Amino acid sequence: MEKEYTATAETVEAALDEALEKLGVQQDAVTYEVVEEPSKSFFSGSKPAVVTVTIREDYLRELQSEKEFSDEPAGYDELAGDSVPRRDYEDLSEEEVDAIADEAIKVLREIISYFDIDEVSIDEYEGDGGEIIFDITAEKNLALLIGRHGRTIDALQVLMSSITTKHCGMHYPLAVDVEGYKHRRKQKITEIAYRSADRCTRTHRPVSLKPMTPYERRVVHMALRSTPGVTSASEGSGPYRHVVISPV
């Protein structure tokens, strides 16, 4: 498993999604740097976004710790290298983290102001991976923030995180949700992954899931990472890209 990946795409969001899928992790497990913003110029033409994503060392240590108490497939011990560059979030003071959270909420409210949504409330809490999750609620029109298959939420998250990083001069894992949509969607996809893996094990035949977004495919890969007897891989391209679960 690679520890760092640099992706190039038309947008920062697309490059980040590509890198996360390549590394097989979710956004709360990495730090990322926007090496180049996408741009268009009459003289030089279009330039794509370039994003470098690095798996956090504390996440790697957690994987290694899990391996010591389970039968993980061979290869996970390679994740424990000490050469992985990272920003040490544990060294940040409570005041610094609070400042990042306050700035993120400010940025998020500014972005939401461009939507036709009134009386917005943003609840802040810590996720399982140590990330700060901002859950947006309102009385109406929240579907605008969710988008088809949650794509607008993903765009909000990337934009908010990118702007907050620039304003604060440091990156911290931030996530956006809308009335728990991502949490519910993650639970549903995880259940689908486990049921499909069980069918794959019983029939000894590959099981192809329906096309999913990069985030949804990552949820499947993460859910089956420690499931014995099966492997998962993404196949296809564009809107037809999907996960195939195969017997070992």
Buried (B, 14 or more C-beta within 10 A) or exposed (E): BEBBBBBBBEBBBBBBBBBBBBBBBBBBBBBBEBEEEBEEEEEEEEBBBBBBBBBBBBBBEBBBEEBEEEEBEEEBEEBBEEEBEBBEBEEBEEEBBEBBBEBBBEBBBEBBEEBEBEEBEBEBEEBEBBBBBBBBBBEEEBEBBBBEBBBBBBBBBBBBBBBBBEBBEBBBBBBBBBBBBBEEBBEEBBEBBBEBBBEBBEEEEBBEBEBBBBBBBBBBBBBBBBBEEBBBEBEEEEEEBBBBBBBE
